[in-house]
Amino acid sequence: MPTPAEAPAPTTAPTGRPGRLPNGELRRQVAVHLDEAPTDTFTAGEVARALSRSSGAVANALTVLAAHGEAELVSERPARYRGTPGTGRLASVPPAPARPAAPRPSTPAPTPAPAPTAGPAATTTGAVATPDDAPVTGPVARPNGQLYHPRTVAGVPDVTALRKLRAAGVPALLYGPPGTGKTSVVEAAFGDLITVPGDGDTTVADIVGEYTQTPEGRYVFVHGPLIRAMREGRPLFVDDATLIPPNVLATLYPAMDGRRQVIVKANGGEVVDAAEGFYVVAGHNPGVHGAVLTDALSSRFSAQIQVSSDYDLAVALKVDRRAVRAARNLATRQRRGEVGWAPQLRELIAFDRIAKVLGVEAAAGNIVGVAPEEDREIVATVVRDAFGVEYAPLALGTRI
């Protein structure tokens, strides 16, 4: 195992800021860091600070290492990693030589997009781990290893747009029906993400923390996700934010405005200032019972981005075209106000999985069965027209 003195120093540009590394070098440096403390676990942010690198790039590097068995994902929220035997093998590889600076052409020429399997950290599934400021040209790995297929917003990939908004300090609110991929795009954009799952029972303690009794009987204050994100300079994703009571959600406001500070009254008036990199992004499901987008909340999110289902992606993923056709039909009817529900990408992916296990008949019946009762008749009609057969909701039959 290399000693700290043997670990290579990050390559730096003449400006003193970290320069771009040769292909695979960031992963090797991350492996060295893990291998130096094989029993410890690290978040992407902790490794990034130690290496003076982008937390997003380090998070992608950790995802790739875990996919190759060169690191182990110990926990998902927050994502923490530790070394494996494969980490030591990668850490022992000599540092890659620095890439020479390319001469600047007199006339700028367009750079061809790289192939999906090329780049600093290509995975066996085609996802490419890139620095936050590098172009996104293909699927992006989420912390759980699943791939996210970016879509465009304002002419750039949605993942890139969110990273740019974070860099500019512009809070973003993603809104759309459940199952359209709001959580997926946020997780793909920010590998160092901390998430607060919102609901009607969420309390201030769930956000800022509370006192907890130790096994020895003492009481200690355990900081919540907001405080951790502020101190560590990480993004905070408030999922289903509009289900959280407004007086509880107001806890976030001082951290989001020019103050970038909160006072933890429950911990003796502790003052917490936000570190550089702290960012708030939230999700909102309009039409869901209990979801209220107040003026106070809306005004805090300067960027509000609608997220709808990408039915073209469902086709690309080889979901049965008849199911996609039914979903498109219902989505059109939903926009017209004829029906309140339509299958989203989540339901179509579930359809594909059920069809592979139990058959198309069961998958189509499940689409009918998961529809709200008030919409079920229309959904059954649309499904029948798409498949040419009338399906009943998936249900148990007679005893065997």
Stockholm file with secondary structure:
# STOCKHOLM 1.0

chainA/1-400         MPTPAEAPAPTTAPTGRPGRLPNGELRRQVAVHLDEAPTDTFTAGEVARALSRSSGAVANALTVLAAHGEAELVSERPARYRGTPGTGRLASVPPAPARPAAPRPSTPAPTPAPAPTAGPAATTTGAVATPDDAPVTGPVARPNGQLYHPRTVAGVPDVTALRKLRAAGVPALLYGPPGTGKTSVVEAAFGDLITVPGDGDTTVADIVGEYTQTPEGRYVFVHGPLIRAMREGRPLFVDDATLIPPNVLATLYPAMDGRRQVIVKANGGEVVDAAEGFYVVAGHNPGVHGAVLTDALSSRFSAQIQVSSDYDLAVALKVDRRAVRAARNLATRQRRGEVGWAPQLRELIAFDRIAKVLGVEAAAGNIVGVAPEEDREIVATVVRDAFGVEYAPLALGTRI
#=GR chainA/1-400 SS CCCGGGSCCCCBCTTSSBCCCCTTHHHHHHHHHHHHSTTCCBCHHHHHHHHTCCHHHHHHHHHHHHHTTSSEEEEETTEEEECCHHHHHHHTSCCCCCCCCCCCCSSCCCCCCCCTTCSTTBCTTSCBCCCTTSCCCSCEECTTSCEECCCEETTEEHHHHHHHHHHHTCCEEEECSTTSSHHHHHHHHCTTCEEEECCTTCCHHHHHEEEEECTTSCEEEEECHHHHHHHHTCEEEEETGGGSCHHHHGGGHHHHSTTCEEEEGGGTSEEEECCTTCEEEEEECTTSTTCCCCHHHHHHCSEEEECCCCHHHHHHTTCCHHHHHHHHHHHHHHHHTSCSCCCCHHHHHHHHHHHHHHCHHHHHHHHHHHSCGGGHHHHHHHHHHHHSSCCCCCCCCSCC
#=GC SS_cons         CCCGGGSCCCCBCTTSSBCCCCTTHHHHHHHHHHHHSTTCCBCHHHHHHHHTCCHHHHHHHHHHHHHTTSSEEEEETTEEEECCHHHHHHHTSCCCCCCCCCCCCSSCCCCCCCCTTCSTTBCTTSCBCCCTTSCCCSCEECTTSCEECCCEETTEEHHHHHHHHHHHTCCEEEECSTTSSHHHHHHHHCTTCEEEECCTTCCHHHHHEEEEECTTSCEEEEECHHHHHHHHTCEEEEETGGGSCHHHHGGGHHHHSTTCEEEEGGGTSEEEECCTTCEEEEEECTTSTTCCCCHHHHHHCSEEEECCCCHHHHHHTTCCHHHHHHHHHHHHHHHHTSCSCCCCHHHHHHHHHHHHHHCHHHHHHHHHHHSCGGGHHHHHHHHHHHHSSCCCCCCCCSCC
//
